[in-house]
């Protein structure tokens, strides 16, 4: 499939999608909500199904100004890099022995086939998990169920207990699941994040399947 249109057309007919659209209309009208609404589905715009090689699953967007841009862990180029992304960059550097630039915009990964997906696609200003909705969870379930039907090589990077709960949905033998602690300092500093070699392992898997690996360097 060249884009997500067929899946989204099916989803948009479901009751939960109607409730979600109504909720978002009200929230964006009455509150400061991140990301900007035109970037709500940016992960899907940048990474069509046929290009998906890697899925990184997060919880909800950053909740401060000039951070959330519709891609999990990503911030605009001019924004200070958040702590979790700093630890992601440290692990990439350790895997490949090169230096990452001080630029937290991960659009370059999305364009290579890394689906950077939050389960809850939106959040109110300064209120983490304020959009923790069953409707968003149902949407994510539908997206992952669809991805599970694709027989192209896909690597799922499940970081932290929240992401790991989705492992049970991912049963395609052509896909690889890699799990680690969350890269946030609170979790990573207790062990289970650094030296997980997920970026190396991802590319080793893709190469073994004859697929162009991800260039992780920004």
C-alpha positions as CSV (number, residue, x, y, z in Angstrom):
1,X,0.0,0.0,0.0
2,X,1.4,3.4,-1.0
3,X,-0.3,5.3,1.7
4,X,-2.5,4.9,4.8
5,X,-5.7,6.1,3.0
6,X,-7.5,2.7,2.8
7,X,-6.8,1.9,6.5
8,X,-7.8,5.4,7.6
9,X,-11.0,5.2,5.5
10,X,-12.0,2.1,7.4
11,X,-11.1,3.6,10.7
12,X,-13.0,6.8,10.1
13,X,-16.2,4.8,9.9
14,X,-15.8,3.4,13.4
15,X,-17.6,4.9,16.4
16,X,-14.4,5.5,18.3
17,X,-13.0,7.6,15.4
18,X,-16.1,9.8,15.4
19,X,-15.7,10.3,19.2
20,X,-12.1,11.1,18.8
21,X,-12.6,13.7,16.1
22,X,-15.3,15.4,18.3
23,X,-13.0,15.4,21.3
24,X,-10.1,16.9,19.3
25,X,-12.3,19.6,17.8
26,X,-13.3,20.6,21.3
27,X,-9.8,20.4,22.8
28,X,-8.0,22.3,20.0
29,X,-10.7,25.0,20.2
30,X,-10.6,25.5,24.0
31,X,-7.1,24.6,25.1
32,X,-3.5,24.8,24.0
33,X,-2.9,21.4,22.6
34,X,0.3,19.9,21.1
35,X,1.4,19.1,18.5
36,X,-0.2,21.7,16.1
37,X,-3.3,20.0,14.6
38,X,-1.8,19.9,11.1
39,X,1.1,17.8,12.5
40,X,-1.2,15.3,14.4
41,X,-0.6,12.5,11.8
42,X,2.8,13.6,10.7
43,X,4.3,10.2,11.4
44,X,1.9,8.7,8.8
45,X,2.5,11.4,6.3
46,X,6.3,10.9,6.4
47,X,6.3,7.1,6.5
48,X,3.9,5.3,4.2
49,X,3.2,1.6,4.9
50,X,5.4,0.2,2.1
51,X,8.4,2.1,3.5
52,X,8.0,1.0,7.1
53,X,11.1,-0.7,8.3
54,X,11.1,0.2,12.0
55,X,8.4,1.2,14.5
56,X,9.2,3.1,17.6
57,X,6.3,3.3,20.0
58,X,5.9,6.0,22.6
59,X,3.2,7.2,25.0
60,X,2.2,10.8,24.4
61,X,3.8,14.0,23.0
62,X,6.0,16.6,24.8
63,X,3.7,19.0,26.6
64,X,5.8,22.2,26.5
65,X,5.8,24.9,23.7
66,X,7.9,24.3,20.6
67,X,8.6,20.6,21.3
68,X,5.9,18.2,19.9
69,X,6.0,17.8,16.1
70,X,4.0,14.6,15.5
71,X,7.0,12.3,15.8
72,X,7.8,10.4,19.0
73,X,10.9,11.7,20.7
74,X,11.5,14.3,18.0
75,X,11.7,18.1,18.5
76,X,12.3,21.0,16.0
77,X,15.9,21.7,15.1
78,X,16.0,24.9,17.2
79,X,14.6,23.3,20.4
80,X,16.7,22.0,23.2
81,X,17.1,18.2,23.0
82,X,15.0,16.5,25.7
83,X,16.7,14.1,28.2
84,X,15.2,10.9,26.6
85,X,16.4,11.9,23.2
86,X,19.8,12.7,24.6
87,X,20.0,9.1,25.8
88,X,18.8,7.8,22.5
89,X,21.6,9.8,20.8
90,X,24.2,8.5,23.3
91,X,23.2,4.9,22.4
92,X,23.4,5.6,18.7
93,X,26.8,7.1,19.2
94,X,28.0,4.1,21.2
95,X,26.6,1.7,18.6
96,X,28.4,3.4,15.7
97,X,31.2,5.4,17.1
98,X,30.2,8.7,15.5
99,X,29.0,12.0,17.0
100,X,25.4,13.1,16.7
101,X,24.6,16.7,15.9
102,X,22.8,18.8,18.5
103,X,19.6,18.6,16.4
104,X,16.6,16.7,17.8
105,X,14.5,16.7,14.6
106,X,14.0,13.1,13.7
107,X,12.3,13.7,10.3
108,X,15.4,12.2,8.6
109,X,14.5,8.9,10.3
110,X,10.8,9.0,9.4
111,X,11.7,9.6,5.7
112,X,13.9,6.4,5.9
113,X,11.0,4.2,7.1
114,X,11.1,4.7,10.9
115,X,7.5,5.1,12.0
116,X,7.8,7.4,15.0
117,X,4.4,6.8,16.7
118,X,2.9,7.9,20.0
119,X,-0.1,5.9,21.1
120,X,-1.8,9.1,22.4
121,X,-1.2,11.6,19.5
122,X,-2.0,14.8,21.4
123,X,-1.7,16.4,24.8
124,X,-2.8,19.6,26.6
125,X,-0.1,22.2,27.5
126,X,1.7,21.3,30.7
127,X,-0.6,18.3,31.3
128,X,1.1,15.0,30.5
129,X,-1.2,12.1,29.6
130,X,-4.2,14.6,29.5
131,X,-5.3,12.9,26.3
132,X,-5.0,9.3,27.5
133,X,-8.1,8.1,25.7
134,X,-9.4,4.6,25.0
135,X,-10.2,5.9,21.5
136,X,-6.5,6.6,20.8
137,X,-5.6,3.1,22.1
138,X,-8.2,1.6,19.7
139,X,-6.6,3.6,16.9
140,X,-3.2,2.3,17.8
141,X,-4.5,-1.3,17.9
142,X,-5.9,-0.9,14.4
143,X,-2.6,0.5,13.1
144,X,-0.5,-2.3,14.7
145,X,-3.0,-4.9,13.6
146,X,-2.6,-3.7,10.0
147,X,1.2,-3.5,10.3
148,X,1.2,-7.1,11.6
149,X,-0.3,-8.2,8.2
150,X,2.6,-6.8,6.2
151,X,5.3,-9.3,5.3
152,X,8.1,-6.9,4.7
153,X,10.8,-6.9,7.4
154,X,9.9,-4.6,10.2
155,X,11.6,-4.1,13.6
156,X,9.6,-3.0,16.6
157,X,11.5,-1.1,19.2
158,X,9.5,-1.4,22.4
159,X,11.1,0.8,25.1
160,X,9.6,0.8,28.6
161,X,6.7,-1.0,30.1
162,X,4.1,1.0,28.3
163,X,5.4,0.1,24.8
164,X,6.0,-3.5,25.8
165,X,2.3,-4.1,26.5
166,X,1.8,-4.1,22.7
167,X,4.1,-7.0,22.1
168,X,1.3,-9.5,22.3
169,X,-0.2,-8.0,19.2
170,X,2.9,-8.5,17.1
171,X,2.9,-12.1,15.8
172,X,4.2,-11.8,12.3
173,X,7.3,-14.2,11.9
174,X,8.8,-11.8,9.3
175,X,9.1,-9.1,12.0
176,X,11.6,-8.6,14.9
177,X,10.8,-7.3,18.4
178,X,13.5,-5.6,20.4
179,X,12.8,-4.6,24.0
180,X,14.6,-2.4,26.5
181,X,14.0,0.0,29.4
182,X,12.8,3.5,28.5
183,X,15.5,5.9,27.6
184,X,14.3,8.5,30.1
185,X,17.0,9.3,32.7
186,X,14.8,7.9,35.5
187,X,14.7,4.5,33.8
188,X,17.9,4.5,31.8
189,X,20.1,5.3,34.8
190,X,18.8,2.2,36.6
191,X,20.2,0.0,33.8
192,X,18.5,-1.7,30.9
193,X,18.9,1.1,28.3
194,X,22.5,1.8,27.6
195,X,24.4,-0.9,25.6
196,X,21.1,-2.4,24.3
197,X,22.6,-2.2,20.8
198,X,19.1,-1.8,19.3
199,X,20.3,0.4,16.5
200,X,23.0,-2.1,15.5
201,X,20.6,-5.1,15.9
202,X,17.9,-3.3,13.8
203,X,20.3,-2.8,10.9
204,X,21.8,-6.3,11.1
205,X,18.2,-7.7,10.8
206,X,17.3,-5.5,7.9
207,X,20.6,-6.3,6.1
208,X,20.0,-10.0,6.6
209,X,16.6,-9.6,4.8
210,X,18.2,-7.7,1.9
211,X,16.8,-4.4,3.0
212,X,18.7,-1.1,3.0
213,X,19.6,-0.3,6.7
214,X,18.7,2.9,8.5
215,X,21.3,5.6,8.6
216,X,20.9,6.7,12.2
217,X,23.4,9.6,12.0
218,X,21.7,13.0,11.8
